[in-house]
Amino acid sequence: MSKYKSELSFDELIDYEMSINDSMDEESLKEYLNHDSDIKAILKEISIDLIKVSPAKENHLKDNKTQQAYNKQSDFSPILLSSTFEIIDGHHRYRASKFQKKDMILAYVIQY
């Protein structure tokens, strides 16, 4: 886990997300986080069984070429989870980890 910072401030979290996801909308992410500069994200290794996918995202790009490309990768950047372990960003990485039958996944977990 040393390849990634163990904790991200609000601004670092926004920068991290913008650097790994070119389709992420910065304003939407800030709104989701309530523009709360006290929020931080802690790097954790999470059991894949604890992670929740919102019903609206259940079939989000499940069988497309992007997902197939992720399924072939072995090393992923951490996904982003809410404090209740719901995926904010990283659906493809999560599905690829499940496809590869991994037990654990690296995630930044939002702390309020």
C-alpha positions as CSV (number, residue, x, y, z in Angstrom):
1,M,0.0,0.0,0.0
2,S,3.0,2.3,0.2
3,K,2.6,3.3,-3.4
4,Y,-0.4,5.5,-2.4
5,K,-0.8,8.1,0.3
6,S,-2.4,6.6,3.5
7,E,-4.7,9.7,3.8
8,L,-6.0,12.3,1.4
9,S,-7.3,15.7,2.3
10,F,-10.4,17.1,0.5
11,D,-8.3,18.9,-2.1
12,E,-5.9,15.9,-2.5
13,L,-8.9,13.6,-3.0
14,I,-10.4,15.8,-5.7
15,D,-6.9,15.9,-7.4
16,Y,-6.6,12.1,-7.1
17,E,-10.0,11.5,-8.7
18,M,-9.3,14.0,-11.5
19,S,-6.0,12.3,-12.3
20,I,-7.3,8.8,-12.6
21,N,-10.7,9.4,-14.1
22,D,-11.0,11.7,-17.1
23,S,-14.8,11.3,-17.2
24,M,-15.2,12.4,-13.5
25,D,-16.9,15.8,-13.2
26,E,-15.1,17.8,-10.5
27,E,-18.1,19.9,-9.6
28,S,-20.3,16.8,-9.2
29,L,-17.7,15.2,-7.0
30,K,-17.5,18.3,-4.8
31,E,-21.3,18.5,-4.6
32,Y,-21.4,14.8,-3.6
33,L,-18.9,15.6,-0.8
34,N,-20.9,18.7,0.1
35,H,-17.9,20.9,-0.5
36,D,-16.9,19.9,3.0
37,S,-13.2,20.6,3.3
38,D,-13.0,18.7,6.6
39,I,-13.6,15.4,4.7
40,K,-10.6,13.1,4.3
41,A,-10.1,9.8,2.7
42,I,-8.3,6.9,4.4
43,L,-6.6,4.2,2.4
44,K,-7.8,0.8,3.5
45,E,-7.8,-2.8,2.2
46,I,-11.5,-3.8,2.2
47,S,-13.1,-7.2,1.8
48,I,-14.7,-7.2,-1.6
49,D,-17.8,-8.7,0.0
50,L,-18.4,-5.5,2.1
51,I,-18.6,-3.2,-0.9
52,K,-22.0,-1.9,-2.0
53,V,-23.0,-1.0,-5.6
54,S,-26.0,1.4,-5.8
55,P,-28.9,-0.1,-7.6
56,A,-28.7,2.7,-10.2
57,K,-25.1,1.5,-11.1
58,E,-25.8,-2.3,-10.9
59,N,-25.5,-2.7,-14.6
60,H,-23.3,0.3,-15.3
61,L,-21.1,-0.6,-18.3
62,K,-21.0,-4.2,-17.2
63,D,-20.1,-5.9,-20.5
64,N,-18.3,-3.3,-22.5
65,K,-14.8,-3.1,-23.9
66,T,-13.6,-0.9,-21.1
67,Q,-14.6,-3.5,-18.6
68,Q,-12.9,-6.3,-20.6
69,A,-9.7,-4.2,-20.6
70,Y,-9.9,-3.8,-16.8
71,N,-10.5,-7.5,-16.4
72,K,-7.1,-8.2,-18.0
73,Q,-5.2,-5.8,-15.6
74,S,-3.6,-7.0,-12.4
75,D,-2.9,-3.8,-10.5
76,F,-5.5,-1.1,-9.9
77,S,-5.5,2.3,-8.4
78,P,-7.6,2.5,-5.2
79,I,-11.4,2.9,-5.7
80,L,-13.3,5.5,-3.8
81,L,-15.9,4.5,-1.3
82,S,-18.4,6.3,0.9
83,S,-18.2,5.8,4.6
84,T,-20.8,3.0,4.2
85,F,-18.6,1.3,1.5
86,E,-20.8,2.3,-1.4
87,I,-18.8,2.9,-4.6
88,I,-18.4,6.5,-5.5
89,D,-15.8,5.9,-8.2
90,G,-14.2,2.6,-9.3
91,H,-17.0,0.4,-10.6
92,H,-14.9,-1.1,-13.4
93,R,-12.0,-1.8,-11.0
94,Y,-14.4,-3.3,-8.5
95,R,-15.9,-5.6,-11.1
96,A,-12.5,-6.6,-12.5
97,S,-11.4,-7.5,-9.0
98,K,-14.5,-9.7,-8.6
99,F,-13.9,-11.2,-12.0
100,Q,-10.4,-12.0,-10.9
101,K,-11.8,-13.6,-7.7
102,K,-9.8,-11.2,-5.4
103,D,-10.9,-11.2,-1.8
104,M,-9.7,-7.7,-1.0
105,I,-9.5,-4.4,-2.8
106,L,-7.6,-1.2,-2.1
107,A,-9.9,1.8,-1.5
108,Y,-10.0,5.3,-0.2
109,V,-12.8,5.5,2.3
110,I,-14.4,8.8,2.9
111,Q,-14.3,9.9,6.6
112,Y,-16.6,12.7,7.8
